[in-house]
Amino acid sequence: MEITIGHTPDADDAFMFYGMLSGKITSPDFKVNHIVEDIEALNKRALNHELDVTAVSAHACAYIKDYTILRSGGSFGKGYGPIVIAKRDLSPDKLKNSKIAIPGKLTSAFLLLQLMIGKFNYVEMKFSDIPDAVVRGDVDAGLVIHETQLTYEQKNLMKVLDTGTWWRDSTGGLPVPLGVNVMSNHFGIDTIKKFDGFFRESIVYGMARVSEAVDYAMQYSRGQSKDLIKRFVRMYVNDMTIEMGVLGEHSIRTFFNFGIEKGLTPYFDLRIA
């Protein structure tokens, strides 16, 4: 069966798919074609149901239809998550009245920040452009994801807010649900679970060969060192990436319960394989 998979041009996604896309892990059931696009672009493609399997922001699941969340491939932050950066210290109250650059309205980062400080003035842009926009003064602050969570100090910027810490304290220590992979319901639950198992094997393969898998992921390093990319990958590829478990499922459901309670996300039928 030929399927099309979307993943982001980010080291953590590449690490997860290394075994599968390098041919080290194979399946008699699936022939994989893959495309690489920014996470918000993939979120929007999922809205139109263009891909068989794709990485999406957890937040996007409230708006996409006819997809099931895979139990493998999730990105969960354990005590950390997207952060807000600025040139000077800004309190949550000041942030509410500031212009904040965000990496997309469907990203989990955007919903997390709204849950934390309420609705705010924002401008959307590609996540990798946000630090420079803050430096130039185009915006007052920036909501950053991926490796920019680790590199902002290189541009003399400071962290003014941490959504991961807020989430941990607000939920009694639940991990932050940030990214998931979904598969079209058109395939049926048996095929979805079979692919989930194939993907899980790819993740396990990479985690057993970290240096090798990080070398593969370096094609999406955006000029950063291998040590930094390895650090970033290990932040978001962990035991819950292999299998989200009860804890991961609970964190996703809690995320949307918060969003629904505050009127930030609609009620919808959440499907997890």
N, C-alpha and C positions, 0 to 999 in steps of 0.2 A: 504494500500500500504506500503510495507516494503522498507525503504530507509536507506542508510548508510551515516553517517555524520562524518566528520573529524573535530576535534578541537584540539587546542594546549594545552600542559600541563602548562597553564598559568592562573593566577587567573581571569583575565578579561574575557577570553573565558568561563571559568567554571561558572562565575557569570551570563553571558548571558544565558547559557544553563541550569542553575539551575532548573528553573520551569519545563522545558521539560524533563530533564533527571532524575529528582527526582519524576516524575509522578504527580507533583502538577498541571501542566497544561497538558491537554490531547487533542487529536484530534481524531475524528472518521475516519479521512482520512489517517493517517500516523502511522506506527509502526517504531520506530526509533532504529537502531543499531548504536552505536558510537565507534569510535576509536580515540585514543589520540596520536599525534605525534608532534614533533618539527615543527615550521612553515615552515622551508625550506624543510623538508621532505614532508609536505603537498603540498607545491608549486610544488615539483617534481612529486608527485602522480597526481596532477591536470594536469600536462603536458601530462601524459599518460591516462588521463580521467578515473581514477580508482574509483573515489568516486562520489556518487550522489549529495551530498552537502558537501562543505568543506570551512573552513577558509583558506584564502590565503592572501599573501601580495598584496596590490593594484598593485604594480609593476608587479607581476606575470601575471596579466590580459592581458598584452601585448603579452604574449607568449602561454597562454592556449587557447584551441579552444572549441567551442560548450558548453560554460557556460554563464549564465546570472548572473550579480551581483544583489544580493538581496538588497532591500532598507533598510532592518533592519540588525542589527548586525555589522555595520561598526565601526571601531576605528578611530576617528578623533581627532587630537591634536589641542587644541585651544590655539595657541601661544607657544606651546612646541612640541618637537618631539625628535627623536633619537639624541644622543649627542656623541661627540668624547672625550675620556678621555686619559690622559697620566700622566707620573710621573712628567713632567715639562711642562712649558708653550711652546706651539708650534703655530706659526702663520700659517695661511692658506697656505702661500708659502712654509713653511718648511714641512707642512703635505703632500704636493704634492710629495715631495721627500723622504717621510718616508714610512716604512712598516706598514700598518694599518690592524688590524684584523677586519673582517666583519662577520656578522651572516648569510651570504648567498648572492649569486649574484642576486637572484630573490626578495630579500627583498626590501621594499620601502625605508628603511634606506640607502641601497647601492645607489639607484638611486638618492635620495635626496643629498647625499654627493657628487656624481659626478656632479649633477647640480650646486652644490655650489662651488666646487674647481676644477672641471675638472677631468680627468682620473688620477688614482693614483695607486701605488703599493699596492697590498692587498693580504691577505691570508684568506681563509674561515675557520671558526670553529664554533662549537656550541656556541650560544650566551652567555650561562652561563659560558663558559670557558674563555671568552675574558678578564675580569678584571685580572684574575690570570696570563694570558699570558703577559699582560702589566706589572704587578708587577715583573714577572721573567725577563723581558727584551727580551722575545721572539719576541716581536713586539714593535714598537715605540709608537703606539697609538692604541686605540680600538674604534670601532663604536658600541655603546651599545643600546639595546632596552629592553622592558619589565621593570621589577623591578630593573634591574641593573642600570637604569637611576637614581634611588634613593639611591642605596647602595654603589656606587663607593667610597664615602668618607671613608667608613669603612676600605678600603684598602689603605688609604692615597694617593688616586689618585685625579686628578683635572680635571675639565671640561675645555676643550680648544676650543670647538666649539659647537654651538647649531644649528642644522638644522631647528628646529622649528621656532626660531627667524628669521633666514634668510628667510624662506618660508613666514612667516607673512609679513615681510617688502617688499618682492619681489612681493607679490600678493595683497597688499592692505588689508591684514587682513584675508585672507581665512584660514579655518582650514586645518591642514595637513592630507591628506588621507593616512592612514598607512595600515590598514587591512580591508578586506571585507569578506563577505561570498558569495559563488557562488553556483548555482544549475545547473545541466545538462540540456541542451536544449532538451534532449530526452523526458523530461516530458511534454513539451508544456507550453506555457505562463500561461494558466489558473491554472494548477497545481503548477507552480512556484509561482504564486501570492498567492495561497492558503497556501503553505508552509511558504511563507514570513509572512503571517498573523499569523500563528501558532508560528513562531519564535518570532515575535514581542510581542505576548502575554507572552512568557517566559521571555523576557527582562523586560517588564513592571512589571511582577510579582516579579522579583528580585529587581528591583529598588524601589518597594513599601515595601520591606522587606530587607533592606540593610544588617543589622547585620546577619540575617539568611542566606542570600545568600553568604555573605563573609565567614561565618563559613563553608559553603559547599566548597567555593573556596580555603580554607586554605589547602586542600589536595595537592595543587600545590604551596604552599608558599615557598618551598625550604629553610625552617628554619627561615624565616622572621616573624616578629611580626604581629599580626592581625591589629594593627594600621597602619603599613606600607603598608600591603596588601590592606587595605581599601583605603588608600590614592592613591595607584597605580590604583586600580579599578576605583575610581572616576575620575581619570585623563582621562581614555579612554572609560568609559561607561557613556554616557551623553545623552542629548536629541537627538543628531544626531545619536546615536546608535539605538534608537527606530525607527527613520525615518530620513534618510539622508537629505531629503528635497531638495529644489532647490540649496541651498548653498553647500551641500555635493556633489551633482552631478556636480556642477560647479567646485568644487575643484578637483574632480577626472579628469574631462576633461582638466582642466588647467595643472595638473600634467603631463598628457601624451602629451599635446601640447608642454610643455617645453622639455620633453624628445625627442620628434620627431624633434623639431627645432634644438636641439643640436646633433642629430644623435645617441642618446643613447637608443632609443626604436624604433621599427618599427611602421609603420602605421598599424592600425588594426581596426576591427569593434567592437567598445565598446558597449556592451549591458547591460542596467540597467532595472530591472523589472519595 
